[in-house]
Amino acid sequence: MGRDNSSAAIWYYDVIASSSSSSSTSMSSSSSSTSMSSGSSSSSAYDYYVGGTLTPDATGYYSVNGTFEGNPAYERVGGGYWLWFDSGVHFNYGWSISVSKGDDVNVWNNGSVNILGDPYYPVAPPDVTGNASVIKA
């Protein structure tokens, strides 16, 4: 049986459309998974948006800012957090959101090679709470 993505689409529309300075109200679809490459064909100045009710707050727009172990790494606009791929050598296998690349402080991880589509769970509780989601900006 298929997964109902209607609430995700509504959330996507609410977050992206309401925070955009553009007067356009059209929605564009995005792929549910992106593997390792940034695939930056978007006209947005940002690559990804991290959402959720997170403590501490790691939500916001992320833009590519260098690499980590040969993979693109994305820094939150305004600093404070990174979205990076961990091969399992540093902490947990998969895409991680943390204070710095290769760090195990304040971490969410999705356990997947896909940056999109899989929820990011807290892996450093009790200081980290909430499930994060990553969407294409």
Contacts in CASP RR format, 6 or more apart in sequence:
PFRMAT RR
TARGET T0000
AUTHOR 0000-0000-0000
METHOD contacts of the structure
MODEL  1
MGRDNSSAAIWYYDVIASSSSSSSTSMSSSSSSTSMSSGSSSSSAYDYYV
GGTLTPDATGYYSVNGTFEGNPAYERVGGGYWLWFDSGVHFNYGWSISVS
KGDDVNVWNNGSVNILGDPYYPVAPPDVTGNASVIKA
8 133 0 8 1.000
9 27 0 8 1.000
12 27 0 8 1.000
12 135 0 8 1.000
13 27 0 8 1.000
15 49 0 8 1.000
15 51 0 8 1.000
15 135 0 8 1.000
16 27 0 8 1.000
16 49 0 8 1.000
16 135 0 8 1.000
16 137 0 8 1.000
17 25 0 8 1.000
17 27 0 8 1.000
30 116 0 8 1.000
30 135 0 8 1.000
30 136 0 8 1.000
31 116 0 8 1.000
31 136 0 8 1.000
32 116 0 8 1.000
32 117 0 8 1.000
33 114 0 8 1.000
33 115 0 8 1.000
33 116 0 8 1.000
33 117 0 8 1.000
34 114 0 8 1.000
34 115 0 8 1.000
34 116 0 8 1.000
34 136 0 8 1.000
35 113 0 8 1.000
35 114 0 8 1.000
35 115 0 8 1.000
36 71 0 8 1.000
36 72 0 8 1.000
36 85 0 8 1.000
36 113 0 8 1.000
37 72 0 8 1.000
38 47 0 8 1.000
38 64 0 8 1.000
38 72 0 8 1.000
40 47 0 8 1.000
40 64 0 8 1.000
42 136 0 8 1.000
42 137 0 8 1.000
44 137 0 8 1.000
45 63 0 8 1.000
46 61 0 8 1.000
46 62 0 8 1.000
46 63 0 8 1.000
46 77 0 8 1.000
46 137 0 8 1.000
47 62 0 8 1.000
47 63 0 8 1.000
47 64 0 8 1.000
47 74 0 8 1.000
47 136 0 8 1.000
47 137 0 8 1.000
48 61 0 8 1.000
48 62 0 8 1.000
48 74 0 8 1.000
48 83 0 8 1.000
48 115 0 8 1.000
48 116 0 8 1.000
48 134 0 8 1.000
48 135 0 8 1.000
48 136 0 8 1.000
48 137 0 8 1.000
49 59 0 8 1.000
49 60 0 8 1.000
49 61 0 8 1.000
49 62 0 8 1.000
49 134 0 8 1.000
49 135 0 8 1.000
49 136 0 8 1.000
49 137 0 8 1.000
50 58 0 8 1.000
50 59 0 8 1.000
50 60 0 8 1.000
50 62 0 8 1.000
50 76 0 8 1.000
50 81 0 8 1.000
50 83 0 8 1.000
50 97 0 8 1.000
50 120 0 8 1.000
50 132 0 8 1.000
50 133 0 8 1.000
50 134 0 8 1.000
51 59 0 8 1.000
51 60 0 8 1.000
51 132 0 8 1.000
51 133 0 8 1.000
51 134 0 8 1.000
51 135 0 8 1.000
52 59 0 8 1.000
52 130 0 8 1.000
52 131 0 8 1.000
52 132 0 8 1.000
52 133 0 8 1.000
53 130 0 8 1.000
54 108 0 8 1.000
54 128 0 8 1.000
54 129 0 8 1.000
54 130 0 8 1.000
54 132 0 8 1.000
55 127 0 8 1.000
55 128 0 8 1.000
55 129 0 8 1.000
55 130 0 8 1.000
56 106 0 8 1.000
56 127 0 8 1.000
56 128 0 8 1.000
58 76 0 8 1.000
58 81 0 8 1.000
58 97 0 8 1.000
58 106 0 8 1.000
58 108 0 8 1.000
58 132 0 8 1.000
59 132 0 8 1.000
60 76 0 8 1.000
60 77 0 8 1.000
61 76 0 8 1.000
61 77 0 8 1.000
61 137 0 8 1.000
62 74 0 8 1.000
62 75 0 8 1.000
62 76 0 8 1.000
62 77 0 8 1.000
62 81 0 8 1.000
62 83 0 8 1.000
62 137 0 8 1.000
63 74 0 8 1.000
63 75 0 8 1.000
63 77 0 8 1.000
64 72 0 8 1.000
64 73 0 8 1.000
64 74 0 8 1.000
65 73 0 8 1.000
65 74 0 8 1.000
65 75 0 8 1.000
66 72 0 8 1.000
66 73 0 8 1.000
67 73 0 8 1.000
68 82 0 8 1.000
68 84 0 8 1.000
68 85 0 8 1.000
68 101 0 8 1.000
68 102 0 8 1.000
69 85 0 8 1.000
69 87 0 8 1.000
69 89 0 8 1.000
71 84 0 8 1.000
71 85 0 8 1.000
73 82 0 8 1.000
73 83 0 8 1.000
73 84 0 8 1.000
73 85 0 8 1.000
73 101 0 8 1.000
74 82 0 8 1.000
74 83 0 8 1.000
74 84 0 8 1.000
75 81 0 8 1.000
75 82 0 8 1.000
75 83 0 8 1.000
76 82 0 8 1.000
76 83 0 8 1.000
80 99 0 8 1.000
81 97 0 8 1.000
81 98 0 8 1.000
81 99 0 8 1.000
81 106 0 8 1.000
82 96 0 8 1.000
82 97 0 8 1.000
82 98 0 8 1.000
82 99 0 8 1.000
82 100 0 8 1.000
82 101 0 8 1.000
83 95 0 8 1.000
83 96 0 8 1.000
83 97 0 8 1.000
83 115 0 8 1.000
83 134 0 8 1.000
84 95 0 8 1.000
84 96 0 8 1.000
84 98 0 8 1.000
84 101 0 8 1.000
84 102 0 8 1.000
85 94 0 8 1.000
85 95 0 8 1.000
85 96 0 8 1.000
85 113 0 8 1.000
85 115 0 8 1.000
86 92 0 8 1.000
86 93 0 8 1.000
86 94 0 8 1.000
86 95 0 8 1.000
86 96 0 8 1.000
86 102 0 8 1.000
86 109 0 8 1.000
87 93 0 8 1.000
87 94 0 8 1.000
88 94 0 8 1.000
90 102 0 8 1.000
90 103 0 8 1.000
90 104 0 8 1.000
91 98 0 8 1.000
91 102 0 8 1.000
91 103 0 8 1.000
91 104 0 8 1.000
91 107 0 8 1.000
91 109 0 8 1.000
91 123 0 8 1.000
92 107 0 8 1.000
92 109 0 8 1.000
92 111 0 8 1.000
92 123 0 8 1.000
93 109 0 8 1.000
93 111 0 8 1.000
94 109 0 8 1.000
94 110 0 8 1.000
94 111 0 8 1.000
94 112 0 8 1.000
94 113 0 8 1.000
95 109 0 8 1.000
95 110 0 8 1.000
95 111 0 8 1.000
95 112 0 8 1.000
95 113 0 8 1.000
95 114 0 8 1.000
95 115 0 8 1.000
95 118 0 8 1.000
95 120 0 8 1.000
95 134 0 8 1.000
96 102 0 8 1.000
96 107 0 8 1.000
96 108 0 8 1.000
96 109 0 8 1.000
96 110 0 8 1.000
96 120 0 8 1.000
97 107 0 8 1.000
97 108 0 8 1.000
97 109 0 8 1.000
97 120 0 8 1.000
97 132 0 8 1.000
97 134 0 8 1.000
98 104 0 8 1.000
98 105 0 8 1.000
98 106 0 8 1.000
98 107 0 8 1.000
98 108 0 8 1.000
99 105 0 8 1.000
99 106 0 8 1.000
104 124 0 8 1.000
105 124 0 8 1.000
106 124 0 8 1.000
106 127 0 8 1.000
106 128 0 8 1.000
107 122 0 8 1.000
107 123 0 8 1.000
107 124 0 8 1.000
107 128 0 8 1.000
108 120 0 8 1.000
108 121 0 8 1.000
108 122 0 8 1.000
108 123 0 8 1.000
108 128 0 8 1.000
108 130 0 8 1.000
108 131 0 8 1.000
108 132 0 8 1.000
109 120 0 8 1.000
109 121 0 8 1.000
109 123 0 8 1.000
110 117 0 8 1.000
110 118 0 8 1.000
110 119 0 8 1.000
110 120 0 8 1.000
110 121 0 8 1.000
110 134 0 8 1.000
111 118 0 8 1.000
112 118 0 8 1.000
115 134 0 8 1.000
116 134 0 8 1.000
116 135 0 8 1.000
116 136 0 8 1.000
117 133 0 8 1.000
117 134 0 8 1.000
119 131 0 8 1.000
119 132 0 8 1.000
119 133 0 8 1.000
120 131 0 8 1.000
120 132 0 8 1.000
120 133 0 8 1.000
120 134 0 8 1.000
121 131 0 8 1.000
122 128 0 8 1.000
122 129 0 8 1.000
122 130 0 8 1.000
122 131 0 8 1.000
END
